[in-house]
Every structure is written in C-alpha cells, then in structure tokens.
C-alpha cells in the first residue's frame, strides 16, 4: 500500500489544527483565501461547496499533495450564521441562538493535487444553547468573532452551550470521522493507480 501524500490543511483555524494533530499525521497549514460567500444553497450543499473550493484553491500549483478544506455554518430558525463580521453581528447571532436548538454543519473536502480527484463529506450536530439573561449574553458579544455562531463549545469559560447531539468535533469545526474516511478513500485511490 502506498504512503499517504503530504497533507495540507487549507485553514488558519487553530481549533482545526488541534483536532487534526490528534490523528498523528504530519501536515502543514496553508490557509485558503477564497471568499466564503456562496449564495443561497441548502446547508449541507453549502458547506460541501465551500470546503471543496477552499481545498481546490490551495491545491492549485502544488505537486503530489492532499489538501484538506473545511467549512462550518450554524443554522437556526432557517437562518444561516457564519462568522460574525462585527460586534453588532455577534450580538444578533447570540440573541437568536439564546435558549434555542440549532444545527451545526461542517463540510470537509480532500483534493489530490496530482490527479485532481476529490472526495467530500458533511456532518451535522444538533446543539442546544443555554438560556442566558441579556447581561450574561452581553459578556460573550465579540469574544468569538472567528467562529460560526459567535460561540466556542471548546472554551471551558463559555457556558453558552447546554447540550450537543452528534459529533462534538463537528461543532468545533473538523469532524474527524469524516476526515479519516476521506483519507482512507484517497489512500485506496492512490493504491489503485
């Protein structure tokens, strides 16, 4: 069986780096610089499309590498929430999520830069936000501007999330069961050539 090609994570997210390190596979980070705007699509298709675009943008011009892209969004009451653009946006998101169930979708895509082949999968988790008083909620406004939904389930000092049904690492931004699956599929494809 051939060895896995060098792996590149097309994300600047420290949380994704931490999660990927747990797989004990060497990788390097080259963040994608693509726009995360993708129009009006169903949530699963949206995260898959964005993850694949990120991976493909980093794979361009690289030789013999596997590039992993990921994208996470939060859906509450039919509204898509990505990273807040400012404090007012973070406040609006947190107020909408306050005390409510919502869904977190993460798409992951893997691109073989040599063959151009790609594989993608998505994960979804149901998440219940704790009901906080307005003054409690205000303490979190602006704290997690780099995260979809404006909260951080991995932050022990962020008591906003009460319950998760589904993969917790999906809520953090990188569902490892899907990443393992994509890497196995790429390895099988490599061996078939």
N, C-alpha and C positions, 0 to 999 in steps of 0.2 A: 504494500500500500504506500503511495507517495506521501511525502511530508506535506503538511499544510503550507500554502504560500504565505509570505509575510502578511500580517494582518494590520490594517489601518482603521482606526476609529475616526469617522468623519464628524466628530462632535467635540466641542470645547467643554462640555458638561463635566465637572468634577465628579458628580454622582455616577454618571455612566462609566467614567474611568475606574472608579472604585469597584463598581459591580463587575466590570469586565475583568479586572485583576483577579477576582475570585476564581475565574476559570483556569488560571495558571497558564495562560497562553501569552507569549510575548506579542506586544502590539505597539504601534506608535500612533500619535494623535496628529491628525491634520484636519482642522475644522473646515467644514463646508461653509461657503459664503453665499449660498443661494437664498433668494427671498423665500420666506415661509408662507407667502400668500398663494393660495391655490384655488380660489373661487369656492363656489357652493357645491360641495360633494357630501355624500354620506360619510359619517365619521371614520369608519374602517377604511374606506377607499382613500379618504383624505390623508390619514397617517401613513398608509402604504405608499401613496404617491409621493409625499414629501420625503419619506425615508429613502425611497429609491432615487429621487432627484439628488438628494444630498450625497448618497454613495456614488452615483454616476459622476457627479461634478468633481469629486476628489479622485475618482479612478481615471479620469481623462489624462492621458500622457504618462501614466505610471505603467511600469512593466512588471508583470508577474506578481501582482498583489491582490489580496482580497480586501475590499473596502466595505466596512460596516456603517450604514447610516441608520438613524433612528429619529422618530418624531413622536411627541406626546401632546394630546389635547384633552381637555376636560369638557364634558357635555352636561349641562344642567338645564332642565326645562326647555329642551330643544335648542339651546344657545351654545355655540362653540366658544370655548375660552382657551386662549393660548397664553403666552407670557404677557403680563400687563405692560403697557407702553409708558405708564406714568402712575403716580400715587392715586390719582382720581380713578384710573382704570382698575388698580388693585383694590381700592375701596369698593367699587361697583361689583367686582367679581366676588369678593369675600362676603358682601351683603347678600348676593344672590345665592351663594352656597350655604350660608349660615343656617344650620339646623336641617339641611336637606340631603337627600340621597342624590348622588350624581354618578356619572360613569367616566372612567379614565381609559383612554385608548392610546396604545403605543404601537406604532408600526416599526418593524426592523427590516432592513433590506441588505443583502450581501451581493456585491458585484465582483466578478473575476475580471480584473483589468486586462488580462491577456486574451481571454476568449470572448469577453463581453457578456457572458451569461450572468443572469441574476436570479436571485431567489428572495422571496419576501413572505413575511407572516405578520399577523397582528394579534394583540392580546387586549382583553378588556377586563376591568375590575369595577365592581360596584363599591362606592365609597360613601359613608355617612359622615357628614360634618356635624360636630357638636354645636349645639345652640349656645352662642355667646352673647352676652349683653353688648350693646353698642360701644361702651367704653372699653370692654375687653377686646372686641374686634378691632377697634382703632389701634391698639398696641401692635397689631400684626400688619397693618397697612404699610406697604413699602418694604417690609422685611424680606420678602421672597420675590423680587421683581424678575428674577431669571427663571422662574418656574411656572409651567402651565397651571392655572388655577390660583396662583399667588400664595400657595402654601407649600410646606415641606414636611411630608409624612416622616422622613428620616431624621428630622430635627427634634431631639428629645425635649426641647423647650418650646415646641409648637404644639399645643394641646388641641388644635383645631379639629383633627380627625378622630372620630369616635370608633368607627368600625370599617373594616375592609373585607369584602367578599371577592376572592380572586387573588391573583398574584400581587404581593406587596411590591416586589421589584418592578412590576409594571407601572405602579403608581409613582415610583421613584424615577422611572424613565428608561429602563432597559430590562425587559422580561427575559431572563437568562434561559428559560426552557426553549424559547423561540430562537435565541442566539445559538444555542447548542445544536438545535435542529438544522439551522441554516448552514452551520459549519460542517456538520455531517453530510449534508446534501452536496456541498461544494467539494468535499473530500471524495465522495463517491464519484462525482462528475469528473474530477481530476484523474481518478484511477481508471475511468472508462476510456480515457483518450490514449 
